[in-house]
């Protein structure tokens, strides 16, 4: 299999590193060069009543004009929504929607919205590339499979920040600064990124919050003719789904939240927990690797493999290795490449090969992995994934740090969470500090009182959304049920566990969640 395609198949899932790797990474048809807009929309979910269908009748009563997508079996349409929900008579935005109709047999159950996470992953791309053709046949038989690219993402007025060459420079900035000059360089890189977002996407930038996207989903639910929302959200998509349930508990149908986030945690804790998740995933990779005679990190032990990887990172920090193109592989790109492969154990053989090459002086394999994470194309252009990722994250929560001076105090706790990745990911969490738009959200528990049963799925060795987050969210939701996958990788549905798939399918088709405490492998 082509190495670039291996990671491409899960590229939207890779975006789930959001709260950390938007910093590690730095962080379309929309109009560019907009000026900064008016005040951000209010963030309090309790304000849902202010944005009822009565106030927004024009939007809730619109008719979608479906057209051919150019992708066999799929239709596309454009959904209108207010740019600012506090000013529904003001400027509008257009959101890209796609669907594939229920195939039958069996009675149609309505629409099933899907979101792959990120924030910044294209839901339309996910639907057309996987969910609409790869979800279990009994689910596709009974539901119209539907996706909408969230505001600011992909086909829905995408946030833009940097050019391709600027992103190339940005992704190579040293994430483990050793002195004041390197700290200043990293801070300046984040500042240039955020300034670019404000310059190119200033109008939409204050209006890409998860609360606003959840309100967009309710408009789509109504326009599709569904009384209740049925939904499968992965990774960040679980936060989007939980936010919807908080705003509209009486409109919750069958919600699957797979690879759950914990909405009660501040940014610093989310970043630190996620750092520990990558450490857990690396240990699983290393345990597998050291059993193989060709393991590039040695065959002695998991701790020794970790030390070998840290040594490699130090070496490429001091002297980057060639890749066969103008970009060399330094520590930042090497770290991103390794972490990218942590999302799916299916990528472990690719990572072993890439590390073997890189330790031998050829960084091309790790560069492919890093480029897959960043959604960098061979021609040097980037998808808007990382731009939208930062824009949503930095709006949803106050920044992890008030200034670069706060980072050294946090480094020890990050290194405790991950001796391998901790220092770099502690500095990566600096990405929202200089963000041009003030945050509109705050960490808080989501209970969604009155909602129908909601299924929360957690994977015990998930690198990006640690298992304890799923435990926490299931406990917060008044109607939450936790389903556990004992395994590796990010998210669980459709990853090879018949037990997981059967439990989720039953819930989606019959509305019956599994018994509390059910565990699968």
C-alpha positions in Angstrom: 0.0 0.0 0.0 1.2 3.5 -0.8 2.6 5.0 2.4 0.9 8.3 1.8 -2.4 6.6 1.3 -2.1 4.6 4.5 -2.3 7.8 6.6 -4.6 9.5 4.1 -7.3 7.0 4.8 -7.5 8.3 8.4 -6.3 11.9 7.9 -9.5 13.3 9.4 -9.0 11.2 12.4 -5.4 12.4 12.7 -6.8 15.9 13.3 -8.2 14.7 16.6 -4.9 15.6 18.1 -6.4 19.1 18.0 -5.8 20.5 21.4 -2.2 19.4 21.5 -1.1 18.9 17.9 -2.7 22.1 16.7 0.2 23.5 18.7 2.6 20.9 17.5 1.6 21.5 14.0 1.1 25.1 14.8 -1.9 25.0 15.4 -11.8 25.9 0.0 -13.8 28.7 -1.3 -14.2 31.3 1.4 -13.3 34.8 0.7 -9.9 35.9 1.8 -8.6 39.1 3.2 -11.6 39.9 5.3 -11.3 42.3 8.2 -12.0 41.4 11.8 -15.7 41.3 12.5 -17.9 42.3 15.3 -18.0 40.8 18.8 -18.0 37.0 19.0 -21.3 35.1 19.5 -22.2 34.4 23.1 -21.0 31.0 24.3 -23.4 30.1 27.1 -25.3 27.0 26.0 -28.2 28.0 28.2 -28.9 30.8 25.7 -30.3 28.2 23.3 -33.8 29.5 23.8 -32.7 32.8 22.3 -31.9 31.0 19.1 -35.1 29.0 18.7 -36.6 28.1 15.3 -39.1 31.0 15.8 -36.3 33.6 15.8 -34.5 31.8 13.0 -37.6 30.8 10.9 -36.0 31.8 7.6 -33.2 29.3 8.2 -35.3 26.5 9.6 -37.7 26.7 6.7 -35.2 26.7 3.9 -35.3 24.0 1.2 -32.1 22.3 0.2 -31.5 22.0 -3.5 -29.8 18.7 -4.0 -27.4 18.3 -7.0 -25.0 15.7 -8.3 -21.7 15.8 -6.4 -19.5 14.2 -9.1 -19.1 11.3 -6.6 -21.2 8.3 -7.5 -24.2 7.8 -5.3 -23.9 11.1 -3.4 -25.9 14.3 -3.6 -24.7 17.7 -2.4 -26.4 20.9 -1.3 -25.8 24.2 0.4 -27.2 25.1 3.8 -27.5 28.7 4.9 -26.9 29.8 8.4 -26.4 33.1 10.2 -22.7 34.2 10.6 -23.6 35.6 14.0 -26.5 33.9 15.8 -26.9 37.1 17.9 -27.7 38.9 14.6 -29.8 36.4 12.6 -30.8 39.1 10.1 -27.2 39.9 9.4 -24.6 38.3 7.2 -25.0 34.6 6.2 -22.6 31.8 5.7 -23.0 28.8 3.4 -22.3 25.3 4.6 -21.5 22.3 2.4 -23.8 19.3 2.9 -23.7 15.9 1.3 -25.8 12.7 1.6 -26.3 9.2 0.3 -29.8 7.9 0.5 -30.8 4.8 2.5 -30.3 1.7 0.4 -32.9 -0.5 2.1 -34.3 -3.0 2.9 -36.1 -2.1 6.0 -38.0 1.0 7.2 -36.0 4.2 6.8 -35.0 5.6 10.2 -34.2 9.2 9.0 -30.9 10.9 8.6 -27.6 9.9 10.4 -25.2 12.8 10.6 -21.5 11.9 10.9 -18.5 14.0 11.9 -14.9 12.6 12.0 -13.4 15.1 14.4 -10.6 17.5 14.3 -11.7 20.2 14.8 -11.1 20.8 11.1 -11.8 17.4 9.6 -14.0 17.5 6.6 -17.3 15.7 7.4 -18.2 15.7 3.7 -14.9 14.1 2.8 -15.3 11.6 5.5 -18.8 10.7 4.3 -17.9 10.4 0.7 -14.6 8.6 1.3 -15.6 6.2 4.1 -18.8 6.5 6.1 -21.3 6.6 3.2 -19.8 3.4 1.7 -18.0 1.8 4.6 -20.3 2.0 7.6 -22.1 -1.4 8.3 -24.6 -2.2 5.6 -27.6 -2.6 8.0 -27.0 1.0 9.2 -26.7 2.4 5.6 -29.8 0.5 4.6 -31.9 2.3 7.2 -30.5 5.8 7.3 -29.7 8.5 4.8 -26.1 9.1 5.6 -25.5 12.9 5.9 -22.5 15.2 6.6 -22.0 18.9 6.8 -18.6 20.5 6.8 -18.6 22.7 10.0 -18.3 26.5 9.5 -14.7 27.4 8.7 -13.8 23.9 7.5 -13.0 22.5 4.1 -16.0 23.4 1.8 -17.8 25.6 4.3 -16.1 29.0 4.1 -12.7 27.7 5.3 -10.5 29.5 7.6 -7.2 30.4 5.9 -4.0 31.5 7.6 -0.7 30.8 5.8 0.6 30.0 2.3 2.1 26.6 1.6 5.7 27.9 1.9 4.8 29.7 5.1 3.4 26.5 6.5 6.5 24.6 5.5 8.5 27.0 7.5 6.1 27.0 10.4 6.0 23.2 10.8 9.8 23.1 11.1 10.1 25.6 13.9 11.9 24.1 17.0 9.2 23.0 19.5 11.8 22.3 22.2 13.5 25.7 22.7 16.9 25.6 24.4 17.4 29.3 25.0 15.7 32.7 24.9 16.3 33.1 21.2 14.6 29.8 20.4 11.7 30.7 22.7 11.3 34.0 20.9 11.4 32.3 17.5 8.6 29.8 18.6 6.5 32.6 20.0 7.0 34.7 16.8 5.9 31.7 14.7 2.7 31.3 16.6 2.1 35.0 16.4 2.6 35.0 12.6 0.2 32.1 12.3 -2.5 33.8 14.3 -1.9 37.1 12.5 -2.3 35.4 9.2 -5.6 33.9 10.3 -6.9 37.3 11.3 -5.8 38.9 8.0 -7.2 36.3 5.7 -10.3 35.1 7.7 -11.1 37.9 10.1 -14.8 37.9 9.5 -15.5 34.3 10.2 -12.8 33.8 12.8 -15.0 34.9 15.8 -17.8 32.6 14.6 -16.4 29.1 14.3 -17.1 27.9 17.9 -18.5 24.5 18.6 -21.7 26.0 20.0 -22.3 27.8 16.7 -21.6 24.6 14.7 -24.0 22.7 17.0 -26.7 25.3 16.2 -26.0 24.8 12.5 -26.6 21.1 12.9 -30.0 21.7 14.4 -31.0 23.8 11.4 -29.8 20.9 9.2 -31.8 18.4 11.3 -35.0 20.4 10.8 -34.4 21.1 7.1 -33.8 17.3 6.5 -37.2 16.7 8.1 -36.0 14.9 11.2 -37.7 15.4 14.5 -34.6 14.1 16.4 -30.9 14.2 15.6 -29.2 10.9 15.1 -25.4 11.3 15.0 -22.1 9.5 15.1 -19.2 11.8 16.2 -15.6 10.7 16.6 -13.0 12.5 18.8 -13.7 16.2 18.6 -17.0 15.2 17.1 -17.9 13.9 20.5 -17.6 17.4 22.0 -19.7 18.7 19.1 -22.4 16.0 19.8 -22.4 16.6 23.5 -22.7 20.3 22.9 -25.7 19.7 20.7 -27.2 17.6 23.4 -26.7 20.3 26.0 -28.3 22.9 23.7 -31.2 20.8 22.4 -31.7 17.8 24.8 -35.3 17.3 23.7 -34.1 16.9 20.1 -31.5 14.1 20.8 -32.2 10.9 18.9 -29.5 8.3 18.8 -26.0 9.8 19.5 -22.8 7.8 19.4 -19.8 9.7 20.8 -16.7 7.6 20.0 -13.3 8.6 21.3 -14.8 11.0 23.8 -13.5 14.4 24.9 -14.0 15.7 28.5 -15.7 19.2 28.2 -15.1 19.9 31.9 -11.3 20.2 31.6 -9.3 23.4 30.9 -6.9 23.6 28.0 -3.8 22.9 30.1 -5.3 19.7 31.5 -6.6 18.5 28.1 -3.1 19.0 26.6 -1.4 17.3 29.5 -3.8 14.3 29.5 -3.4 14.0 25.7 0.4 14.0 26.1 0.0 11.0 28.5 -2.2 9.3 25.9 0.6 9.5 23.3 3.0 8.1 25.8 0.7 5.2 26.4 0.3 4.6 22.7 4.1 4.7 22.2 4.6 2.1 24.8 2.2 -0.2 23.1 4.1 0.4 19.8 7.4 -0.1 21.5 6.2 -3.4 23.2 5.4 -4.7 19.7 8.5 -3.3 18.1 11.1 -4.8 20.5 9.8 -8.3 19.8 10.9 -7.9 16.2 14.5 -8.5 15.2 14.6 -5.4 12.9 13.1 -2.9 15.4 15.0 0.3 14.8 14.8 1.2 18.5 16.4 -2.0 19.6 15.1 -5.3 21.1 16.1 -4.8 24.7 13.0 -3.4 26.4 10.2 -0.8 26.1 12.1 1.7 28.4 15.3 1.3 26.2 13.2 1.9 23.1 12.0 5.1 24.6 15.5 6.2 25.3 16.5 5.3 21.8 13.7 7.5 20.4 14.7 10.4 22.6 18.3 10.1 21.5 17.1 10.2 17.9 15.1 13.3 18.5 18.1 15.0 20.1 20.3 14.1 17.1 17.9 15.5 14.5 17.4 18.6 16.6 21.1 19.2 16.5 21.6 18.1 12.9 18.5 17.5 10.6 18.7 14.6 8.1 17.9 14.9 4.4 14.6 13.8 2.9 15.3 14.0 -0.8 13.7 17.4 -1.1 14.3 20.9 0.1 12.8 20.3 3.5 15.1 18.5 6.0 13.8 16.4 8.9 14.4 18.1 12.1 13.0 17.3 15.6 9.6 19.0 15.0 8.7 17.1 11.8 10.2 13.9 13.2 8.1 14.1 16.3 4.9 14.8 14.3 5.7 11.9 12.1 6.0 9.5 15.0 2.9 10.8 16.7 0.9 10.6 13.5 1.5 6.8 13.4 0.2 6.4 17.0 -3.4 6.9 15.9 -3.7 3.5 14.3 -1.7 0.3 15.0 -2.0 -0.4 11.3 0.6 2.3 10.8 3.1 0.7 13.1 5.0 -1.2 10.3 5.2 2.0 8.3 6.6 3.8 11.4 9.2 1.1 12.0 10.4 1.4 8.4 10.4 5.2 8.5 12.4 5.2 11.8 14.9 2.7 10.3 15.4 5.0 7.3 15.7 8.1 9.4 18.2 6.7 11.9 20.2 5.7 8.8 20.1 9.2 7.4 17.0 9.3 5.2 14.1 11.2 6.7 11.7 10.8 3.8 9.5 8.2 5.5 8.9 10.2 8.6 8.3 13.3 6.4 5.5 11.4 4.6 3.9 10.6 8.0 4.2 14.2 9.1 2.8 15.5 5.8 -0.2 13.1 6.2 -0.9 14.6 9.6 -0.8 18.1 8.3 -2.7 17.3 5.1 0.1 18.6 3.0 -0.2 17.7 -0.7 2.7 16.7 -2.9 2.5 20.1 -4.7 3.2 21.9 -1.4 -0.3 23.1 -0.7 -2.1 22.4 2.6 -5.7 21.7 3.3 -7.3 24.0 5.8 -7.3 21.4 8.5 -4.7 23.0 10.8 -6.1 26.5 10.3 -9.6 25.5 11.3 -8.2 23.3 14.1 -6.6 26.2 15.8 -9.5 28.6 15.1 -12.0 26.4 16.8 -9.8 25.3 19.7 -8.7 28.8 20.5 -12.3 30.0 20.5 -13.7 27.2 22.5 -11.4 27.5 25.6 -9.2 30.1 27.2 -5.5 29.4 26.3 -3.4 27.0 28.2 -0.9 29.8 29.0 -1.0 33.5 29.5 2.5 34.0 28.1 5.6 32.0 27.2 6.9 32.6 30.7 4.3 30.1 32.0 5.6 27.2 29.9 8.7 26.3 31.9 6.6 25.9 35.0 4.4 23.4 33.2 7.2 21.3 31.5 7.8 19.0 34.5 4.2 17.9 34.7 4.2 17.3 30.9 7.4 15.3 31.1 5.9 13.2 33.9 3.0 12.5 31.6 5.4 11.6 28.8 9.2 11.5 29.2 9.4 11.2 25.4 6.9 13.8 24.1 6.2 15.9 27.2 8.6 18.8 26.7 7.7 19.5 23.1 4.0 19.2 23.7 4.2 21.5 26.7 5.6 24.2 24.4 3.1 23.3 21.6 0.3 24.2 23.9 1.4 27.8 23.5 -0.4 28.1 20.2 -3.6 29.9 21.5 -1.7 32.5 23.7 -1.5 35.1 20.9 -4.8 34.2 19.2 -6.5 37.4 17.8 -10.1 36.5 18.8 -11.0 36.2 22.5 -12.4 32.8 23.6 -16.1 32.5 23.9 -16.3 29.1 25.7 -15.3 27.8 29.1 -14.7 24.4 30.5 -17.8 23.0 32.1 -19.6 19.7 32.7 -22.3 18.7 30.2 -25.3 16.9 31.6 -27.9 17.3 28.9 -30.8 16.7 31.3 -33.8 15.2 29.5 -31.9 13.8 26.6 -32.6 10.3 25.2 -29.9 7.6 25.9 -26.5 8.7 24.6 -23.8 6.1 23.9 -20.2 7.1 24.8 -17.4 4.9 23.5 -13.8 4.8 24.9 -10.7 2.9 23.9 -8.3 2.0 26.7 -5.1 2.9 24.9 -6.4 5.7 22.8 -3.5 8.2 22.1 -5.5 11.3 21.4 -8.6 11.0 23.6 -7.5 9.2 26.8 -9.9 6.6 28.1 -10.6 8.5 31.3 -12.2 11.3 29.2 -14.8 8.8 27.9 -15.4 7.7 31.5 -15.8 11.3 32.6 -18.2 12.3 29.8 -20.4 9.2 30.3 -20.6 10.1 33.9 -21.5 13.7 33.3 -24.3 13.0 30.8 -27.5 12.3 32.6 -28.4 9.6 30.0 -24.9 8.5 29.1 -23.8 4.9 28.8 -20.1 3.9 28.5 -19.0 1.2 26.0 -15.3 0.2 26.4 -12.9 -1.1 23.8 -9.9 -2.8 25.3 -7.3 -2.0 22.6 -5.1 0.4 20.7 -5.7 3.2 18.3 -8.0 6.2 18.1 -11.7 5.5 18.3 -13.4 2.1 18.1 -16.3 1.9 15.7 -15.4 0.2 12.4 -11.9 -0.7 13.5 -12.3 -4.5 13.6 -14.1 -5.3 16.8 -17.3 -7.2 16.1 -18.3 -6.7 19.7 -18.1 -2.9 19.4 -19.7 -2.7 16.0 -22.6 -5.0 17.0 -23.3 -2.9 20.1 -23.3 0.4 18.2 -25.3 -1.0 15.3 -28.0 -2.3 17.7 -28.2 1.1 19.4 -28.4 3.0 16.0 -31.0 0.6 14.6 -33.1 -0.2 17.7 -32.3 2.6 20.1 -31.2 0.2 22.8 -27.7 1.0 24.3 -25.6 -1.8 25.6 -25.6 -2.6 29.3 -23.6 -0.2 31.4 -20.0 -1.4 31.8 -19.9 -3.5 28.7 -16.3 -4.1 27.5 -15.1 -5.4 24.2 -11.8 -6.4 22.7 
